[in-house]
Amino acid sequence: MKLIKDVLGNLNGVIQKNKFLAKFKPVLNAMDEFFFGTSRVTSLPYILDYIDIKRFMSFVVIALIPATLAAIYFWGLHILAMIIVSYAFGGMVEVAFAITRKKEIHEGFLVTGLIFPLILPPATPLWVVAVGVVFGVLFGKEVFGGTGRNIFNPAIVGRVFLTIAFPKIMTLNWPLPSIGVGADAITGATPLALFKSQSIVNSYGNLLFGFCSGSAGETFRIGLIAGGIFLILTRIIDWRIPLAALSTIFVFPHLSNHFFHTTFAPGLFQILSGGVLLGAFFMATDPVTAPFTKSGRWIGGIFLGVLTVLIRGLSGYVEGLVFSILLLNACTPLIDTLVLKVRYRRK
Amino acid sequence: MLKPFRTFKGGYRFKNYAGQPAPVLIEADIPKQVVVPLRQGFSSEVKATVKAGDAVFAGQIIGRDDESISSPVHSPVNGIVENIKRMNYFKRDINMVLIRTTNSSREITRLPGYASEWWKLSNEKIEELIYLSGVSSLDREGIPTRFKSSIVQPADVNHLIIHGVGSEPYNISLDLLLEGKNFLNFFEGIKILKRLMPNSKVHLALNARKPKLIEQFVKLTSQIEWLDIYPLEPKYPQGYDEILVPTILHQKFPYGYSAANIGIVVLNIQAVLGVYKAVAEGLPLIERIIAFCGPAMKENIHLKVRTGTLLGDLFYGKLKGERPPRVVLNSLLTGVLMNDFSLPIDRSFTQIIAIEENNKREFLSFMRPGLRRDSYTRTFLSKLFPNIKKIADTNQHGEERPCITCNFCEEICPVGIIPHLLSKYVKKGFIDETIMNYGIFNCIECGLCSFVCPSKIPLVKYMKAGHEKLIMQGCDQAQCILPYFNLKGLEEYRGVTKL
């Protein structure tokens, strides 16, 4: 503790002298706040809740730990490298904007930097990760004014950009996990792609424990469910969006599958394949970009579910979740305004 | 009759804070000198009826004004009036009477005409005793009598709510107030009030976590059909009139006006005990039980003190630590700061809370397990171990950040408005009918939204600023209230008294 204090103090001395380095003051301040907390006192009310944004965001990171560890276990250290690249390059964009705006660095990036590599195919080259996260943070968040003002989830923006810009890399790199599956199989289509091409429904056990191909963080579904429930219990995320989205994704395809066997996969398979659990628990619930009204959250969740199933079943794309979340983010202000209009209509 | 348990939407239960007052009552010494403000509780300032040099006795009326809405003020000690001067008392300039004690006997001169068998007294006499004792100035709108002590007349009162819910982080002990014979006296006090306000139905709201007390009351009152007992959850801000009325009566509240405007009188337990003491024992209101609580107080007890005692005298040797702690009156969320120890206490004080001024930085503060940290979220271990006492200090526990619309403020808001949305409108300067429509006038400034915000945004400040700016632009809460309510006593008085 003393050591960190000394290092920060010395660094502060160094950058004070140099005109160019003085611009990096926000970085130092952010580190100082990170390690030592605040000395500010309250005015009215005289006591404040102990929760702050740092703890808020670190709980999302904690909830993602099982899925992250599983990803590293399944696909090796490449995942770890992807996470490091994502944090480094995304952090650079964040710092660059903080310096030019002369504002503090905000903690929202802690989550974006981890989620982004988890929604990429496990064999994505590192330079693609870097390009994606830079684009995502830049055009998903910073151009709108930084944390709290962004319309779109930055991780999703980066993912959609990569899907459109590098379709080959993003659709063909689906290695199977190095354990639990036959040793001769090295690459394979994702469960959703298998259903689309051959109407094969993977076993639910394999899907739950992650013995199938898919994005890095989405396959260890037991861990995702546990993490999501943990976040709901700690009140970090609201239960309405995941519940509405998951029940729609279960009920709607259940009915459609009855009539169109080959277009729509059965309900439980829909939930347990692709990024539905990761998206419903960790990305659609991002408080900044999701509707804030309670009824808006129900509407948003149902909207997300219906859209995901429709894109999966009827479009040329295999996975519809990222597009649905992006569309939901775009519709969020509309949903909230409508809900408020109805709630506060003049009598 | 015992009614089923009920509660309201939103709110937060402050559980088990360190430094709760023990149910112990100690009588404070008679002060050597007192300063009596001529405006105490719900009352306008009264005219002094004494002048410098006069000898006064404990219980003598030293200020009275029968023209305005007010109640008399008494001398709390036997002594000599030294001076009458204007002083700043809680942001208002009012006249104060300085009295030097000459005889420190505890005797209090009784009011004329009281009777321990109060039911033999006439209604007029009871009203007069309540008014002359000064009890009629207690609580938000006072107790109505024909002497203009409240904004309504006793016959206009439809509902009388008496509450001892105790929803603040620190509360005066209910067990202590209703200990021993006070329990029966309290009940007699309710009967007196019922006789004073014959058209009213009496509602007694008690803390649902005190089942023994509720049982005792139910036994005592089973035969009485004009009295209902409501066990309420001690969830902040249940003790506010604005929340009590909808919870108990299922009736809308005219936010920005007082409960008396719709014919409801809300009283505390101490006020009812005061009524009994005035009518049956003839005691004027010059003593008050005050809870001294909070972790920065050496002893957490209750003191029976004379009104007018200086804070400095009361606090002498009672506070912990080298640095002065933060001393707050009545509520940690909305209370007034008491920096100036040369000010006196008055009738309206219930509890004085001292918490440590904590501007110390803490290493990796946000990663601590938090066994003793209170939070609306369940991200601290304290939620798993509710028996461990929680800390209250003045650290902000985090940096200001932009709003991330986590919606905690809406979830916790007891009047169902959306503070983060309104604060954004106010911040950007969009002050118009929209925010009135979104219910900014409903805000009761309970402080919960600021308390709960993880981004440490001072939401209550924005709400107050928006409210003021809106009024400056000519939008008044009257527009949202008057068309929907039939308010009484409006010509007498506008708005709620706020410190």
Chai-1 contact restraints between the chains, C-beta under 6 A:
chainA,res_idxA,chainB,res_idxB,connection_type,confidence,min_distance_angstrom,max_distance_angstrom,comment,restraint_id
A,M1,B,F363,contact,1.0,0.0,6.0,A-B,restraint_1
A,E33,B,E399,contact,1.0,0.0,6.0,A-B,restraint_2
A,F36,B,R361,contact,1.0,0.0,6.0,A-B,restraint_3
A,G37,B,R361,contact,1.0,0.0,6.0,A-B,restraint_4
A,G37,B,E362,contact,1.0,0.0,6.0,A-B,restraint_5
A,G37,B,S365,contact,1.0,0.0,6.0,A-B,restraint_6
A,T38,B,Q396,contact,1.0,0.0,6.0,A-B,restraint_7
A,T38,B,E399,contact,1.0,0.0,6.0,A-B,restraint_8
A,S39,B,N359,contact,1.0,0.0,6.0,A-B,restraint_9
A,S39,B,R361,contact,1.0,0.0,6.0,A-B,restraint_10
A,R40,B,Q396,contact,1.0,0.0,6.0,A-B,restraint_11
A,V41,B,N359,contact,1.0,0.0,6.0,A-B,restraint_12
A,V41,B,T394,contact,1.0,0.0,6.0,A-B,restraint_13
A,T42,B,T394,contact,1.0,0.0,6.0,A-B,restraint_14
A,T42,B,Q396,contact,1.0,0.0,6.0,A-B,restraint_15
A,P45,B,L333,contact,1.0,0.0,6.0,A-B,restraint_16
A,P45,B,G447,contact,1.0,0.0,6.0,A-B,restraint_17
A,P45,B,S450,contact,1.0,0.0,6.0,A-B,restraint_18
A,P45,B,F451,contact,1.0,0.0,6.0,A-B,restraint_19
A,Y46,B,V328,contact,1.0,0.0,6.0,A-B,restraint_20
A,Y46,B,L332,contact,1.0,0.0,6.0,A-B,restraint_21
A,Y46,B,T394,contact,1.0,0.0,6.0,A-B,restraint_22
A,I47,B,L332,contact,1.0,0.0,6.0,A-B,restraint_23
A,I47,B,A392,contact,1.0,0.0,6.0,A-B,restraint_24
A,L48,B,Q396,contact,1.0,0.0,6.0,A-B,restraint_25
A,L48,B,H397,contact,1.0,0.0,6.0,A-B,restraint_26
A,L48,B,F451,contact,1.0,0.0,6.0,A-B,restraint_27
A,D49,B,S375,contact,1.0,0.0,6.0,A-B,restraint_28
A,D49,B,Y376,contact,1.0,0.0,6.0,A-B,restraint_29
A,D49,B,F451,contact,1.0,0.0,6.0,A-B,restraint_30
A,D49,B,V452,contact,1.0,0.0,6.0,A-B,restraint_31
A,Y50,B,R373,contact,1.0,0.0,6.0,A-B,restraint_32
A,Y50,B,S375,contact,1.0,0.0,6.0,A-B,restraint_33
A,Y50,B,H397,contact,1.0,0.0,6.0,A-B,restraint_34
A,I51,B,S375,contact,1.0,0.0,6.0,A-B,restraint_35
A,I51,B,T377,contact,1.0,0.0,6.0,A-B,restraint_36
A,I51,B,P454,contact,1.0,0.0,6.0,A-B,restraint_37
A,D52,B,F366,contact,1.0,0.0,6.0,A-B,restraint_38
A,D52,B,H397,contact,1.0,0.0,6.0,A-B,restraint_39
A,D52,B,G398,contact,1.0,0.0,6.0,A-B,restraint_40
A,D52,B,P454,contact,1.0,0.0,6.0,A-B,restraint_41
A,I53,B,R401,contact,1.0,0.0,6.0,A-B,restraint_42
A,I53,B,P454,contact,1.0,0.0,6.0,A-B,restraint_43
A,I53,B,S455,contact,1.0,0.0,6.0,A-B,restraint_44
A,K54,B,F366,contact,1.0,0.0,6.0,A-B,restraint_45
A,R55,B,F366,contact,1.0,0.0,6.0,A-B,restraint_46
A,R55,B,T379,contact,1.0,0.0,6.0,A-B,restraint_47
A,F56,B,P454,contact,1.0,0.0,6.0,A-B,restraint_48
A,F59,B,T379,contact,1.0,0.0,6.0,A-B,restraint_49
A,T147,B,P402,contact,1.0,0.0,6.0,A-B,restraint_50
A,G148,B,P402,contact,1.0,0.0,6.0,A-B,restraint_51
A,G148,B,C403,contact,1.0,0.0,6.0,A-B,restraint_52
A,G148,B,I404,contact,1.0,0.0,6.0,A-B,restraint_53
A,T234,B,T377,contact,1.0,0.0,6.0,A-B,restraint_54
A,T234,B,R378,contact,1.0,0.0,6.0,A-B,restraint_55
A,T234,B,T379,contact,1.0,0.0,6.0,A-B,restraint_56
A,R235,B,T377,contact,1.0,0.0,6.0,A-B,restraint_57
A,R235,B,R378,contact,1.0,0.0,6.0,A-B,restraint_58
A,P287,B,I404,contact,1.0,0.0,6.0,A-B,restraint_59
A,P287,B,T405,contact,1.0,0.0,6.0,A-B,restraint_60
A,P287,B,C406,contact,1.0,0.0,6.0,A-B,restraint_61
A,V288,B,I404,contact,1.0,0.0,6.0,A-B,restraint_62
A,F292,B,T405,contact,1.0,0.0,6.0,A-B,restraint_63
A,F292,B,N407,contact,1.0,0.0,6.0,A-B,restraint_64
A,Y344,B,N437,contact,1.0,0.0,6.0,A-B,restraint_65
A,Y344,B,Y438,contact,1.0,0.0,6.0,A-B,restraint_66
